[in-house]
Amino acid sequence: MHEKWQREPLGTYIRVQGGYAFNSEEFGDEGLPVARISSIRNGKIDLSDAPRVPISPNLSRFLLNDGDLLIAMSGATTGKTGVFRKSSPFTEAYINQRVGRVLIKDRHNANLDYFRYIIESDAFQRSIALDAIGGAQPNISGPDIESFRSQIPPLSAQRKIAQILRTWDEAIDKLEALRAAKSSALKALTRLMVFGGSRLTALDAKAAMVPYRWFTLPADWACVPIDGVAREVSERHTSGGDYEVLSCSKHDGFVRSLDYFKKQVFSADLDGYKKIWRSDFGFPSNHVEEGSIGLQNLVEVGLVSPIYTVFRFEPNQVLPEYAFAVLKTALYRHIFEVSTSASVDRRGSLRWSEFSKIPFPRPSLAEQKAIMEVLQTGKTEVDILGKEIEAMICQKRGLMQKLLTGEWRVSC
C-alpha cells in the first residue's frame, strides 16, 4: 500500500451533526420545510411533501446550506445519503433529529464528495447494517459513522476520485431523467388509449364520445360495473403445497414479499391466507386508495394476506393486461380513494361489495389487444432504460471498490 494512503477512522476528517427534535405539533403549512429520512431519495433531498415549521432564530444552526450532505440515521433507509441543493421554492430548510449532516473538519485535507462516496460504498453500508440497532426501527449514531475506518488518500487524489465518480453519477442521472420522461409520456398515452381518447384508426377516432361519471368513452365501447366483467375469488390455503407469499406495491403491483421487504413481514402460519392464481388481481382492502392493486404474473399460484381482495376478470370479455393498465391509472387511484371514503365500512377499507360497483371501460377484445400492443412497445423502452441504469450502477459500484480501496490509483 502506498505510504500516502492511510487507513483511518472517518472521524479524523468529518463529524456528523444531528438535527433538531421537532415536535409533530409544530408541523403545519407555513414556514420552512423539515428534511426527514423520507426526504432522502436517490441521492437527493426531496422536500415536496415535507412538513413545515415556523422560522426561528434559535434554529439557525439546523438550517441547510447548498451542497450539504445528509445521512439517514434511522428507519429502513438507515445509512442512505442525499445532497441538498437550493432550488425554488425550497431555498432553505431545517433537518430533524433522525437526519445527520456530514461536515468536513478541514477542507485542506478532506473533500466532502469523496467521503460521500465512502459512505455510499458497499463496505460502509455493510458495516452500518451490522452496527445498526435491530428491531422495528434500526438506527445509527454519529460515533458509529465517525468510527468507520477506510483508506484515505491525499486531498488531490480524493478530488480526482470524486470527479471520476461524479461523471458516472451524471451519466446515470441523464438516463434516469430520460426514463422519467418516457414513463410520464407512457402514462399520458395510457390514459388516452384506455379511455378511448386516442383511437388506432381514423374511422374509430370519429366515433361520438359518451360522458359517464368519471370519464367519457367512445359510443361503441361499453361501460359496466366491475362485477359485470369480473368475479371475486376466495380460495383459502389450508395445508400442504409450497407457495410463495406475495405483496402488492403502490407502483409495481405484485412483488415477492421476501425480496421486496428484505425480511419476513408475513405470519409464520399461512393457514387462512388466500391463493392468487396467475392473471388474477388483488389488493389489500385498506391500501387500495394508495394505488396498491396488482395483476399477479409472477408465479402460477401465490399466497396473499387474508386482508386482500382477490378477483378474476372474465377472459372472454377483458384482457388482464388491459385491465391492469386501466386500474393503475391516476384516475382510478382517485376513484378508489373516493369510493373508500364513501364505503359503508368507514374504517379505511374498500371491500368487494363496494369495489365491484365501480364502472369499467370495455372496448372489444380486438381493440384491447391492439391498445396493449402499442402500450407494451412504450413499456419495453422504459424497461430497457431501467436495465441500462441498473448496469451502470453496478459498474459504478465496482469502480468505487477499486478506487476507494486504492487498488486502482489515479494520476493527479
C-alpha positions, 0 to 999 in steps of 0.5 A, a space after each residue: 500500500 502506498 505510504 500516502 494512503 492511510 487507513 483511518 477512522 472517518 472521524 479524523 476528517 468529518 463529524 456528523 451533526 444531528 438535527 433538531 427534535 421537532 415536535 409533530 405539533 409544530 408541523 403545519 403549512 407555513 414556514 420552512 420545510 423539515 428534511 426527514 429520512 423520507 426526504 432522502 431519495 436517490 441521492 437527493 433531498 426531496 422536500 415536496 411533501 415535507 412538513 413545515 415549521 415556523 422560522 426561528 432564530 434559535 434554529 439557525 444552526 439546523 438550517 441547510 446550506 447548498 451542497 450539504 450532505 445528509 445521512 439517514 440515521 434511522 428507519 429502513 433507509 438507515 445509512 442512505 445519503 442525499 445532497 441538498 441543493 437550493 432550488 425554488 421554492 425550497 431555498 432553505 430548510 431545517 433537518 430533524 433529529 433522525 437526519 445527520 449532516 456530514 461536515 468536513 473538519 478541514 477542507 485542506 485535507 478532506 473533500 466532502 464528495 469523496 467521503 460521500 462516496 465512502 459512505 455510499 460504498 458497499 463496505 460502509 453500508 455493510 458495516 452500518 447494517 451490522 452496527 445498526 440497532 435491530 428491531 422495528 426501527 434500526 438506527 445509527 449514531 454519529 460515533 458509529 459513522 465517525 468510527 468507520 475506518 477506510 483508506 484515505 488518500 491525499 486531498 488531490 487524489 480524493 478530488 480526482 476520485 470524486 470527479 471520476 465518480 461524479 461523471 458516472 453519477 451524471 451519466 446515470 442521472 441523464 438516463 434516469 431523467 430520460 426514463 422519467 420522461 418516457 414513463 410520464 409520456 407512457 402514462 399520458 398515452 395510457 390514459 388516452 388509449 384506455 379511455 378511448 381518447 386516442 383511437 388506432 384508426 381514423 374511422 374509430 377516432 370519429 366515433 361520438 364520445 359518451 360522458 359517464 361519471 368519471 370519464 367519457 368513452 367512445 359510443 361503441 365501447 361499453 361501460 359496466 360495473 366491475 362485477 359485470 366483467 369480473 368475479 371475486 375469488 376466495 380460495 383459502 390455503 389450508 395445508 400442504 403445497 409450497 407457495 410463495 407469499 406475495 405483496 402488492 406495491 403502490 407502483 409495481 403491483 405484485 412483488 415477492 414479499 421476501 425480496 421486496 421487504 428484505 425480511 419476513 413481514 408475513 405470519 409464520 402460519 399461512 393457514 387462512 391466507 388466500 391463493 392468487 392464481 396467475 392473471 388474477 388481481 388483488 389488493 389489500 382492502 385498506 391500501 387500495 386508495 394508495 394505488 396498491 392493486 396488482 395483476 399477479 404474473 409472477 408465479 402460477 399460484 401465490 399466497 396473499 394476506 387474508 386482508 386482500 381482495 382477490 378477483 378474476 376478470 372474465 377472459 372472454 370479455 377483458 384482457 388482464 393486461 388491459 385491465 391492469 393498465 386501466 386500474 393503475 391509472 391516476 384516475 382510478 387511484 382517485 376513484 378508489 380513494 373516493 369510493 373508500 371514503 364513501 364505503 359503508 365500512 368507514 374504517 379505511 377499507 374498500 371491500 368487494 361489495 363496494 369495489 365491484 360497483 365501480 364502472 369499467 371501460 370495455 372496448 372489444 377484445 380486438 381493440 384491447 389487444 391492439 391498445 396493449 400492443 402499442 402500450 407494451 412497445 412504450 413499456 419495453 423502452 422504459 424497461 430497457 432504460 431501467 436495465 441500462 441504469 441498473 448496469 451502470 450502477 453496478 459498474 459504478 459500484 465496482 469502480 468505487 471498490 477499486 478506487 476507494 480501496 486504492 487498488 486502482 490509483 489515479 494520476 493527479 
